[in-house]
Amino acid sequence: MNKQLAFFSLFFLMGVTANATGDASGNTLVAGSLSTNKPIIYCADASPEGFDPGLWDSASTSNVTNQLFQGLLTFKRGTTELVPQLAQSWTFSSDAKSLRFVLRDNVRFHKTPYFTPTRTLNADDVMFTFERMTNPQHVFNKAFPASFIYPQSLGLAAQISSIKKIDQRTVDFELKTANAAFLSYFAMAFSGIHSAEYAQQLLLNKRAADINNYPIGTGPYRFRSYKKDDVIRMEANPDYWRGPQITQKLIYSISREPNVRVQKLRLGECNITAPIRDVDITVLDGNPRVKVAKIQALNISYLSFNLRKAPTNNRLVREALDIAVDRDALFRVLFPRGDAMQAISAFPPSIPGYNKQLRNEYNPARARQLLASAGFKDNIELDLWALPVSRPTNPNGQLMAQMIQQDWAKIGVKAHIKTYEWGEYLKRAAKGEHDVYMSGWSGDSGDPDDFLATNLTCALNKTGVKFCNKEFDALVEAGRSTTDPQRRAEYYEKAQVIFKYERPWMTMAHSTVYIPMSQKLEGFIMAPNGSVSFENVYVRP
């Protein structure tokens, strides 16, 4: 779907009922007679942080939990079009404040050695999933205190005035104020529906934390085992509501280095890999056993400044560090195929509401003047954290750090490059131990709210490390609360002006995503948000 149309499609869904017929998600349904014991082996780029989709927001984690959990809605494969999943239908009021879901019949949760469901999906499961995210006093949260990163960044608890069970198959959500983007939340990875029955079992056994270690969902695959930094094993869900899978075993082989993943694919040790760097594509050119899929994804890479401590809490310093970097030179080295785009704002220009008037600047002389104006005439020293995993928008964090280090040295700034194992990197950054760290984001819905509200609003700024600007927040909230597309775009354009002036991020790249796979892999469809789904995917003999 065209991204512009995807954005506006939300408004045509308000005030109407969407009914699910057949397989609205775009999956190709297949006969059980094609079942094969030949596994799909996916070369993943990092270990998941856990297995509870509500707790995490990294792509490495959601690419695992997406196989196990499902939301009330989903995005039609290969698009940002919303379609029913666990909900049979929905009704969204024209004022974007009231939402009703009617659930499907006969959806069963996973049966595993650690849990046997006694009933099918019902409203209690929806209530448990979302009340846990929005009510800190929920009994499960008392047993297993946790931070729900994505829901908290959306300000979900503050938005919802009530969640009501109407009957066993019907749930209503009422909002305090209008939110034109609210419907899309139910298709995002964090909204995977948990079993309330399983949660109750965990509480009774005083094992509430196991909800993050031993997952129970409704997805096409169920959890078998996990060895950190090595392998995740899943198997086909025999009770899956859409019917049996062709592939009976799904294995994630975890390989952090992209060149290792490419080599494993060439040797036939995996059937498909996590996205690779564009510099690795040439290695696969002409290989008759490999095909490479690509898509212009809804993504961004950036360097995030610590706004709690000097010198990066000074706006003039942040601007100086930004305009001291020669992005043209950096892109020639990191993106030699020319398929990446320099990021100027907080989201890609394909998303409606993008401010086309903004520009990047490369001006070392003015950068030195800004540092002097900020009172930093002597050398500045700071820690620059290099991304420890390869991403399409940042294929080599160490090399990017070295090139930025050289540019900053020219304006009298000495950068000490540091990095950590991925999980440790995320934990330390969340605590604010950095001065500048590399990060990124992949949007789900093609809506500007998915980039701005989830990354740059005050709801995220519990410690002062991240960005918090009341005027920016008011504009994002106004855009979210408005159903008129033109007015929404105007609010978001103004918000981006504040973002560019304050520079909480040094924006870097929007990239094309490449996923190489075996020529024998069938049924895989790339997603604009970079996620992977292995439902009804299989390897030909």
N, C-alpha and C positions, 0 to 999 in steps of 0.2 A: 504494500500500500504506500502511495505517496505520503511523505511525512506531513505535508501541509494538510492533506485530507485526514490523516490520522488525528491531528490536533483538533480539527473541527468536528470530527465524527462524534466526539463526546457530547456535543450540544444537541445532536439529533437523537441521542439516546435518552435525553431527559424527558420525563413525562410520558414515556412509552414503556411498554412491556416487551422484553426480548425473550423469545421462546427458543429453546434448544431443540433442533430436530436433527437426527442423524449424528454426525460427528463434526460439530461446528468448529472444533479447534484446527481443522485442516489435516488431521492425522489420516493416513491411509490405513484402513482396517484390513486385516489379513486373516486368512483361515488358519486355525490351529494345526491343520495338517502339515503346514510348512515349518513347524517347530524344529529347531536345531539346537544341538548341544555345543555348537561352535561358538565360543564366547566372543563378545566385543571387548577388546582391550583398548582403553583410552589412556593415552599418556598425559596425565595431568601435570600442571606446573607447580602445585603446592599442596600441602596438606590442608584439609578443612580445619577451621577453628573449632568446630563442633558440628552436631547434627540436628540442632534445633533451628529451623529457618528464621524464627523470630528474633534470635539473639545476635545474628551476624549480618554483615552487609558486604562481605568481600565476594568477588566473582568465584574464587576458588572454592568457597563454601557452598554458595548457591548452586553451582554446577553439579554438586553432589546431591544436595537436598531436593533439587528439582526432579530428580528421578524417583524420590521417595514420597514427597508430599505434593499436594495439589491445592489450589485455591478455589474459591467460589467462581472466579472468572479466570480466564487466561488470555494470552495474546495468540491469535491465529498464527500458526507457525510461518515464519518468514516475514511477518508484518507486525504492526503495532495496533491492529484491529482487535477490539475487545470482543470475546465470545464466551458463552457459558462453559463452565467446567463442572464443579461439584454443585453449582446452582443450576437448576433446570431453567429458571427464568428470573428476571429482575424487573423492578419498576423504580425509576429515578424521577423524583418530582421536578417539575419545570423550574422551581426556585432553587434547585440543587441543595436541598436541605433534608429530604426524606428519601430513604432507600429501603426497598423491601426485596428480600431474596426468598425464592421458593426452591427447596433442595430437591435433588434427584432421589428417586427410590433405589433401594437395593445396592447401595455403595458400601462395600465392606472394607474395614481396616485390615492391615496386615496381620496374619497369623504367624507367629515366630516362636522359637523355644522359650522366650521370656514373656509372651503375651498371647492369649487366645480371646478374641472379641466374642461377645455374646449377642451383639446386636449390630445393626447397620448404622451408617451415618445418620445423625439427626441434629436438631437445633441445639442440643446441649453441647455438642462438639464445637459448633460455631461460637456459642456463648463463652465456653471455656477459653478458646483460642484468643478471642479479642478482649475479654474481660481481664485475662492475665496480662495482656499488653498495656491495658489502660488503667488498671486499678492496683496501685502499689499495696493495698491492704488485702488483696486476694489471698485466700488461704494457701494457694500453691506458691505464691511469691514469698510468703513468710517461711515456707519450708525450703524454698530454693530461691534466695534473692538473686536477681539477675537484672542486667541492663538490656533493654530492647533497643538496639542502636538505631535501626531505621525508623520504627514507629516513634521513637522519641525525637528523632530529627524532623519528622513530619509534624510533631506536636499533636499526635493522634488523640491522646487523652484530653487535651484542651479543646479539640474540635468536636468530640462526640458528647452529646448531652445525655443520650440513653441508647442502650442496646436491649431489645425486648424480644423474648420468645413468644410468638403468637400461637404457634402450635408446634408439633413435632417436626414439621417440615418448613416452617416459615419464621424468618427472623427480620426484625426492623431495626434500622439504624437512623437515629435522629441527630442532626448536627445543630450546633449553636449558631453558626453562621453558614452562609452558602459556600460551597466548595466545588467548583466546576471540575476539579481533578480527582475528586474523592472516589469515583467509581473505579478509576484505574488502580487504586491501591490494592484492590482485591485480586488483581492479577499479578502482583509483584511477589517476589520470592518469599518475603517475610510473612506473607499471609497464608502460608500453607496450613491446612486445618489439622489440628491434633485430635486425638481420641480422648474425650473426657473420661471415658471408662478406664483407659490405660493410666491417665493421670491419677485417678482415684486409687488404683492399685499401687502406684508408686508411693502415694502418700501413706497408705496403710502399712506398707513395708518400709517406710522411712528411707526411701531411695529416690526422692524427688529429683535430685541432680541427674539421675539416669535418663531423664527426658532429653538431655543433650548428648548422651552417650549411646543409648540404645533406642533409635528412632522407630516410631510407629506412624505410618501415614496411610494414604489411599493410593499411592502412585503405582506405576506399572512395575516397579522393582521394589524389593524389600531388602533390608539390611542383613548381611551375614557376619562380616568381621572387618576389623580395621587394625592396621599396624602403622603407627605414625611414621611419616616420611617414607613409606614404602608402598603399601597396597591397601585398597578398599575393595571388598568383595560384596557384590549384590547378586540377587537371583530374581527371576521373574516371579511376579505376584500371581499365583494360580487363581486367586479370587478377584482379579482385576475387573472392574465394572465395564470396561470397554471390550473385554475379551482377552484371550491369551496372547502373550508375546511370542514372536518367532524365536527370538534369542532368549535362551534360558539363563545365561550367566553374563553379568556385566562386571568388568574388572577395571579399576582405576590403578594404573601403575604410575607412581608419583616420581617425576624427574624434574628437578628444578631447572636444570640447564637446557636451554632450547636446542642447542646442537646435539645434546644427548637424545632428546625426543625425536629429532629429525633422523638421527642415525638408527634409532629403534624402529622407526617407521620404514626406513629403507631396508632393514634386515627382516621385516615382517614380525617384529616383536610387539608391535601395537598396530591397530587398524586405523586409528585416528589420533591426532594430538591436540592439545590445547593450542590456541593461536600462537604462531611463530613470528619471528622478526622478518621484515621484508628482505633483509640481507641473506636470509637462509633459503629464500625461494629459488635462487639460482642453483642451489645444490640439488634441488629436485627437478629442475627443468629437464625435460626429455626422458624422465624415468617412466617407462610404460606401466609400471605397477602402482603409480601414485597419481592422484588427481588433487588439485588445489582449488578449494572454494574460497571466494572472497566476497566481502560486503562492506560498504561504507557505513560504519557503525555510529551509533549515537554515543560517543565517548569523548573523554578529555583527559589529558595528563597535565599536572601542574606541580609547582613547588608551593607548599603551604608555609607561611611565616608564623612563628610563635608570637602572638600578640600580647603575651603576658609579661615578657621580659625584654630588656634592652639587649641589643639595639633595634631588634626587629619590631618592637612595639611602636616605633617612630615611623609615621607615614612617609616622611621624606627619605628615610633610609630604605624603606621597601621599594619606593619608586626608583631610587638610585640603583638598587640591586637589579631591578627589572630591566631598566633601559641600558644597563651595562652589558647585557648578554646579546651576543651576535647570533640571533636565531637562524639567519640564513646559513652561516657556516655550520652551525650545529645540525641543521636539517640535511645538509649535503652529506654529512658523515653518518648520521643515524638513520636516515630514510633515503638511501641512494636511489631507490626506484621512483621516488617522487610521488608516492601515493598518499602521503600524509599532508595535512593542512595545518599551518600555524594557527594556534588557538589565540584569539584576541579577547573574547568574552568568556563567560562561565559555561556556555553550552554552544553546540555547533550551529552554523548559520542555516542549516536545513530545518531548524526548529522555529516555528512562528514566534514572533516577539523578539527575534534577534536584532540587536542594535547595529545597523550597518555603518553608523557614523564613527564607531570606535576604531582605533588604530594601535598597533604596537609601535615601539620606537627603539632605535638603537643609537645611543648618543653618550659615549663614555665621558666626553667633556662635561656635558650637563649633569651627568651622574656625579662627577666629582664636586661640582658646584652645589648639588643638593646635599651631599654629605657635609660639606662645609657649613651650609645653612642650618643643618641639623646639629651643628656643634661637634662634629666628628672630623677634626683636622688631622688627628693622628690615625695610625692604622687601626682598623677594626678587625677583630678575630671572632669567628663564629663557626659553629658546627653545621656542616652540610651533610644530610643523610642521603645515601645512595639507595635507590630501590633495589632490594635483594632478589626480586623475581623479574622475569621478562614479561612485558606487556606490549600489545600492539602499539600503544601510544608512547611507550618508553621501552624500547627493545634492549637497551643496555644502560642500566642506571649508573653503573660505575663510570662508563665513558661519558655519559651526560654530565655527571658530577665533575669529572676532570676538566671538561671543556668550560663549564661554568666557573670552576675554580680559577682557570687561567684568565677568563674575562674579568672576574672580580679582582684579581690581583692587579690588573691594569688601573683600577681606581683606588688602590690602596686597601683592599679588603682581603684578609687572609682567611681562607676557608679550610677547615679541617674535615676531611671526608671520613664519614663513619658509616657503618652498616651493621645489620644484625640479621639473624635468622628471621624468616617472615613473621611468625607468630610473635616473637620477641619484639620485632620492629613495630608491629601494630600496638602492642601493649605499652611500650615505652613512649611512642608518639602520643597515645591517648593520655598519658600522664603529663605530657608537655616537657619531656626531657630534651627535646631538640631545639635548635634555633630555626632551621629550615629543613623540611623533609619532603621527599617526593611522594606523590600520591596520584590518584586518578579516580575516574567515575565513569560508569556506563549507565545511561538512562534506560528506563524500561518502556515508557509510554509515549515518547515523542512530545512530551509536554514540558515547557520551561520550569514548571513547578517541581518536576522530578529532579532537576539540577539545583535550583536555587533553594527551595525549602528544605531539601534533604542535606544540604551541605553548608549553607551560609547564613542561616537565621539564628537568632538568639537562643532558640530552643536547644541548640547543640552546645552552647557556650557555658557549660557549668563551672568551668575553672578559669575562664579568661584567656585560654590558649587560642580559641578560635574566634571567628569574626562575629561581632554583634553590633548592629547599627539600627537604631530605632526607626529611622526614616526608610532605610532599605526594607526592614521587616514590614512596615506599613504598606509599602508598595507591593511586596510579594503577597501579603494578605489580601490586598485589594484585587490583585490579579486572580488570585485563587477564588475570591468571592464573586467574581463577575462572570456572567455567562455570555456576554457579548464579545465575540472574538476580537474585534478591533480595539475595544477598550482594554481587554486583557493585554493585548500586544503593547499598547501604550504604557501601561503600568510596568510591564517587564522591561521595556526599553529604558525607562527612567531608572529602574532599579539597577540596570547594568552600568549606567553612568556613575552611580555611587560606587559600585563594585570596582570599576576601573580607576576611579580616583583614589579610593582607599587601598587598593591592591593587597587584599589579604592573601591572594594567590599570585604567583608568577605563572601565567598560563603558557602551556607549551604546545600540545599537539592534539588534533583530531585525526584519527587514523583509519585506514582501511584495515580490516581484520582478515587475515589469511588462516584458513584451517586446512592442512593437508590430511589426506586420508587414502586408504587403499582403494584401488579401482574396484575391488570386490564389495566395498561397503555400499549398501543400498538403503534408501529411505531417509538419509540425514539431510536436514534443512537448516541453513544458517539463520540466526536470529539477529535483528538489528541491534539488540542490546548485548550481543556477544555471548549469550547463554547457550548451553547445549541441552538437547533432549534426545534420549535414545529410545523413546517409545516407537515401536514398530520399525526399528532399525535393525539390520541384520547383515551378516557377511555371507556372500555367495560361496558355494563350494568351489 
